[in-house]
Amino acid sequence: MQVTNAGGSPRHQALTDRRLFVLTDQATGWREREPELELAVQIQLSNIAELRPRPRMTFPRGRFDLVFVDGSWLALSCSFQEDMQAMVTAFHGR
């Protein structure tokens, strides 16, 4: 699944039973290269209050808000709405 931060480049993420990991791809530039993934951030799920889906009819289709327990939030989006729904479902099913 790819995740992007409000219009940025796609990122890769993983949701475990305790943490959300977000990886960045350092293989940038005009030439196509193999991904060079690096850990950007890991967030304890106990610090996340909610993943709130915000689907849209136009790009980005898979937007969702990552809401922290302190009330702050971050708008993210997946390349596809189905990926966003899978992410939200996995979070709520933990």
Contacts in CASP RR format, 6 or more apart in sequence:
PFRMAT RR
TARGET T0000
AUTHOR 0000-0000-0000
METHOD contacts of the structure
MODEL  1
MQVTNAGGSPRHQALTDRRLFVLTDQATGWREREPELELAVQIQLSNIAE
LRPRPRMTFPRGRFDLVFVDGSWLALSCSFQEDMQAMVTAFHGR
1 12 0 8 1.000
1 13 0 8 1.000
1 78 0 8 1.000
1 79 0 8 1.000
1 83 0 8 1.000
1 86 0 8 1.000
1 87 0 8 1.000
2 10 0 8 1.000
2 11 0 8 1.000
2 12 0 8 1.000
2 78 0 8 1.000
2 79 0 8 1.000
2 83 0 8 1.000
3 10 0 8 1.000
3 11 0 8 1.000
3 12 0 8 1.000
3 13 0 8 1.000
3 22 0 8 1.000
3 76 0 8 1.000
3 77 0 8 1.000
3 78 0 8 1.000
3 87 0 8 1.000
4 10 0 8 1.000
4 11 0 8 1.000
4 60 0 8 1.000
4 76 0 8 1.000
4 77 0 8 1.000
4 78 0 8 1.000
4 79 0 8 1.000
5 11 0 8 1.000
5 74 0 8 1.000
5 75 0 8 1.000
5 76 0 8 1.000
6 75 0 8 1.000
6 76 0 8 1.000
6 77 0 8 1.000
7 60 0 8 1.000
7 77 0 8 1.000
9 25 0 8 1.000
9 28 0 8 1.000
10 25 0 8 1.000
10 79 0 8 1.000
11 22 0 8 1.000
11 23 0 8 1.000
11 24 0 8 1.000
11 25 0 8 1.000
11 40 0 8 1.000
12 22 0 8 1.000
12 23 0 8 1.000
12 25 0 8 1.000
12 35 0 8 1.000
12 37 0 8 1.000
13 20 0 8 1.000
13 21 0 8 1.000
13 22 0 8 1.000
13 23 0 8 1.000
13 87 0 8 1.000
14 20 0 8 1.000
14 21 0 8 1.000
14 23 0 8 1.000
15 21 0 8 1.000
15 87 0 8 1.000
15 90 0 8 1.000
15 91 0 8 1.000
15 94 0 8 1.000
17 45 0 8 1.000
17 94 0 8 1.000
18 44 0 8 1.000
18 45 0 8 1.000
19 42 0 8 1.000
19 43 0 8 1.000
19 44 0 8 1.000
19 45 0 8 1.000
20 42 0 8 1.000
20 43 0 8 1.000
20 45 0 8 1.000
20 48 0 8 1.000
20 66 0 8 1.000
20 91 0 8 1.000
21 39 0 8 1.000
21 41 0 8 1.000
21 42 0 8 1.000
22 39 0 8 1.000
22 40 0 8 1.000
22 41 0 8 1.000
22 42 0 8 1.000
22 43 0 8 1.000
23 37 0 8 1.000
23 38 0 8 1.000
23 39 0 8 1.000
23 40 0 8 1.000
24 37 0 8 1.000
24 38 0 8 1.000
24 40 0 8 1.000
25 35 0 8 1.000
25 36 0 8 1.000
25 37 0 8 1.000
25 38 0 8 1.000
26 36 0 8 1.000
26 37 0 8 1.000
26 38 0 8 1.000
27 33 0 8 1.000
27 34 0 8 1.000
27 35 0 8 1.000
27 36 0 8 1.000
45 91 0 8 1.000
45 94 0 8 1.000
46 69 0 8 1.000
47 68 0 8 1.000
47 69 0 8 1.000
48 66 0 8 1.000
48 67 0 8 1.000
48 68 0 8 1.000
48 69 0 8 1.000
48 91 0 8 1.000
49 67 0 8 1.000
49 68 0 8 1.000
49 69 0 8 1.000
49 71 0 8 1.000
50 65 0 8 1.000
50 67 0 8 1.000
51 64 0 8 1.000
51 65 0 8 1.000
51 66 0 8 1.000
51 67 0 8 1.000
51 87 0 8 1.000
51 88 0 8 1.000
51 91 0 8 1.000
51 92 0 8 1.000
52 64 0 8 1.000
52 65 0 8 1.000
52 67 0 8 1.000
52 73 0 8 1.000
52 88 0 8 1.000
53 62 0 8 1.000
53 63 0 8 1.000
53 64 0 8 1.000
53 84 0 8 1.000
53 85 0 8 1.000
53 88 0 8 1.000
54 62 0 8 1.000
54 63 0 8 1.000
54 64 0 8 1.000
54 65 0 8 1.000
54 75 0 8 1.000
55 61 0 8 1.000
55 62 0 8 1.000
55 63 0 8 1.000
55 81 0 8 1.000
55 84 0 8 1.000
56 62 0 8 1.000
56 63 0 8 1.000
60 77 0 8 1.000
60 78 0 8 1.000
60 79 0 8 1.000
61 77 0 8 1.000
61 78 0 8 1.000
61 80 0 8 1.000
61 81 0 8 1.000
61 84 0 8 1.000
62 77 0 8 1.000
62 78 0 8 1.000
62 79 0 8 1.000
62 80 0 8 1.000
62 81 0 8 1.000
62 83 0 8 1.000
62 84 0 8 1.000
63 75 0 8 1.000
63 76 0 8 1.000
63 77 0 8 1.000
63 84 0 8 1.000
64 75 0 8 1.000
64 76 0 8 1.000
64 77 0 8 1.000
64 78 0 8 1.000
64 84 0 8 1.000
64 87 0 8 1.000
64 88 0 8 1.000
65 73 0 8 1.000
65 74 0 8 1.000
65 75 0 8 1.000
65 76 0 8 1.000
66 73 0 8 1.000
66 74 0 8 1.000
66 75 0 8 1.000
66 76 0 8 1.000
67 73 0 8 1.000
68 74 0 8 1.000
77 84 0 8 1.000
78 84 0 8 1.000
78 87 0 8 1.000
END
